[in-house]
Amino acid sequence: MPNRSLALSLLILLVPVLSVGAPVIIYDSGRTTPLPDQPDTVHVQTPVTADFAVHFEPLPVTSPTLSPGKVEARSLDRRYLERPVFMVGADPLSLRWLAVHQASLKRHQALGLAVNVATAAQLQQLQQAAGGLAVYPVAGDVLARQLDLTHYPVLITGSRIEQ
């Protein structure tokens, strides 16, 4: 038993030494060409600073293809959309819409996208008007193009688009 432990200890110590060296050829088709001699890799270690703070400012967000306005209700086939999404902007129409539809949005646990918002104060105002629902600043042009939308505020579910 002591010999087995000694052998295992030596093997563990030698594995890093044994693993350094030329690559082992497992299969050679005859058409294999060796890589040109590569210089030894130089490992450069950069000093790590204690300050890892990253400042990310998501504002302002603009969606040039979207503006406040009337949206005609229509059916939609997006069965994969498990959670309703609403799009709003920092404008009076969106704020009124949020006030009127807040209870329904909460009942559906809808996720908010602020597609035109310039300042943190405007975003906070939208979040307060949403009554605690999450509202994130996100450019909405791609989504608008996919859903053929030009106006907001709007509620998007898996089966409908409505205002």
Contacts in CASP RR format, 6 or more apart in sequence:
PFRMAT RR
TARGET T0000
AUTHOR 0000-0000-0000
METHOD contacts of the structure
MODEL  1
MPNRSLALSLLILLVPVLSVGAPVIIYDSGRTTPLPDQPDTVHVQTPVTA
DFAVHFEPLPVTSPTLSPGKVEARSLDRRYLERPVFMVGADPLSLRWLAV
HQASLKRHQALGLAVNVATAAQLQQLQQAAGGLAVYPVAGDVLARQLDLT
HYPVLITGSRIEQ
25 32 0 8 1.000
58 137 0 8 1.000
59 117 0 8 1.000
59 118 0 8 1.000
59 119 0 8 1.000
59 120 0 8 1.000
59 123 0 8 1.000
59 137 0 8 1.000
60 117 0 8 1.000
60 118 0 8 1.000
60 119 0 8 1.000
61 114 0 8 1.000
61 115 0 8 1.000
61 116 0 8 1.000
61 117 0 8 1.000
61 118 0 8 1.000
61 137 0 8 1.000
61 138 0 8 1.000
61 139 0 8 1.000
62 116 0 8 1.000
62 139 0 8 1.000
63 115 0 8 1.000
63 116 0 8 1.000
63 139 0 8 1.000
63 140 0 8 1.000
63 141 0 8 1.000
63 144 0 8 1.000
64 141 0 8 1.000
65 140 0 8 1.000
65 141 0 8 1.000
65 144 0 8 1.000
65 145 0 8 1.000
65 150 0 8 1.000
66 87 0 8 1.000
66 115 0 8 1.000
66 116 0 8 1.000
66 140 0 8 1.000
66 141 0 8 1.000
66 144 0 8 1.000
66 149 0 8 1.000
66 150 0 8 1.000
66 151 0 8 1.000
66 152 0 8 1.000
67 116 0 8 1.000
67 150 0 8 1.000
67 151 0 8 1.000
67 152 0 8 1.000
68 89 0 8 1.000
68 91 0 8 1.000
68 93 0 8 1.000
68 94 0 8 1.000
68 151 0 8 1.000
68 152 0 8 1.000
68 153 0 8 1.000
69 93 0 8 1.000
69 151 0 8 1.000
69 152 0 8 1.000
70 151 0 8 1.000
70 163 0 8 1.000
71 149 0 8 1.000
71 151 0 8 1.000
71 152 0 8 1.000
71 153 0 8 1.000
71 154 0 8 1.000
71 161 0 8 1.000
71 162 0 8 1.000
71 163 0 8 1.000
73 160 0 8 1.000
73 161 0 8 1.000
73 162 0 8 1.000
73 163 0 8 1.000
74 160 0 8 1.000
74 161 0 8 1.000
74 162 0 8 1.000
75 159 0 8 1.000
75 160 0 8 1.000
76 147 0 8 1.000
76 156 0 8 1.000
76 157 0 8 1.000
76 158 0 8 1.000
76 159 0 8 1.000
76 160 0 8 1.000
76 161 0 8 1.000
77 158 0 8 1.000
77 159 0 8 1.000
78 156 0 8 1.000
78 157 0 8 1.000
78 158 0 8 1.000
78 159 0 8 1.000
79 158 0 8 1.000
79 159 0 8 1.000
80 158 0 8 1.000
81 156 0 8 1.000
81 157 0 8 1.000
81 158 0 8 1.000
83 108 0 8 1.000
83 109 0 8 1.000
83 110 0 8 1.000
83 111 0 8 1.000
84 105 0 8 1.000
84 108 0 8 1.000
84 109 0 8 1.000
84 110 0 8 1.000
84 111 0 8 1.000
84 155 0 8 1.000
84 156 0 8 1.000
84 157 0 8 1.000
84 158 0 8 1.000
85 110 0 8 1.000
85 111 0 8 1.000
85 112 0 8 1.000
85 113 0 8 1.000
85 155 0 8 1.000
85 156 0 8 1.000
86 101 0 8 1.000
86 105 0 8 1.000
86 110 0 8 1.000
86 111 0 8 1.000
86 112 0 8 1.000
86 113 0 8 1.000
86 153 0 8 1.000
86 154 0 8 1.000
86 155 0 8 1.000
86 156 0 8 1.000
87 112 0 8 1.000
87 113 0 8 1.000
87 115 0 8 1.000
87 140 0 8 1.000
87 143 0 8 1.000
87 144 0 8 1.000
87 149 0 8 1.000
87 152 0 8 1.000
87 153 0 8 1.000
87 154 0 8 1.000
87 156 0 8 1.000
88 94 0 8 1.000
88 97 0 8 1.000
88 98 0 8 1.000
88 112 0 8 1.000
88 113 0 8 1.000
88 114 0 8 1.000
88 115 0 8 1.000
88 126 0 8 1.000
88 130 0 8 1.000
88 135 0 8 1.000
88 152 0 8 1.000
88 153 0 8 1.000
89 114 0 8 1.000
89 115 0 8 1.000
89 116 0 8 1.000
89 117 0 8 1.000
89 126 0 8 1.000
89 152 0 8 1.000
89 153 0 8 1.000
90 114 0 8 1.000
90 116 0 8 1.000
90 117 0 8 1.000
90 118 0 8 1.000
90 119 0 8 1.000
90 122 0 8 1.000
90 123 0 8 1.000
90 125 0 8 1.000
90 126 0 8 1.000
91 116 0 8 1.000
93 153 0 8 1.000
94 126 0 8 1.000
94 152 0 8 1.000
94 153 0 8 1.000
95 125 0 8 1.000
95 126 0 8 1.000
95 129 0 8 1.000
97 153 0 8 1.000
97 163 0 8 1.000
98 105 0 8 1.000
98 126 0 8 1.000
98 129 0 8 1.000
98 130 0 8 1.000
98 153 0 8 1.000
99 129 0 8 1.000
101 155 0 8 1.000
102 129 0 8 1.000
102 130 0 8 1.000
102 131 0 8 1.000
102 133 0 8 1.000
105 130 0 8 1.000
105 133 0 8 1.000
105 155 0 8 1.000
106 131 0 8 1.000
106 132 0 8 1.000
106 133 0 8 1.000
108 155 0 8 1.000
108 157 0 8 1.000
109 133 0 8 1.000
110 133 0 8 1.000
110 155 0 8 1.000
111 133 0 8 1.000
111 134 0 8 1.000
111 136 0 8 1.000
112 130 0 8 1.000
112 133 0 8 1.000
112 134 0 8 1.000
112 135 0 8 1.000
112 136 0 8 1.000
113 135 0 8 1.000
113 136 0 8 1.000
113 138 0 8 1.000
113 140 0 8 1.000
113 143 0 8 1.000
114 122 0 8 1.000
114 123 0 8 1.000
114 126 0 8 1.000
114 135 0 8 1.000
114 136 0 8 1.000
114 137 0 8 1.000
114 138 0 8 1.000
115 138 0 8 1.000
115 139 0 8 1.000
115 140 0 8 1.000
115 144 0 8 1.000
115 152 0 8 1.000
116 152 0 8 1.000
117 123 0 8 1.000
117 126 0 8 1.000
117 137 0 8 1.000
123 135 0 8 1.000
123 137 0 8 1.000
126 135 0 8 1.000
127 133 0 8 1.000
127 134 0 8 1.000
127 135 0 8 1.000
143 149 0 8 1.000
144 150 0 8 1.000
147 156 0 8 1.000
147 161 0 8 1.000
149 161 0 8 1.000
153 163 0 8 1.000
154 161 0 8 1.000
154 162 0 8 1.000
154 163 0 8 1.000
155 161 0 8 1.000
155 162 0 8 1.000
155 163 0 8 1.000
END
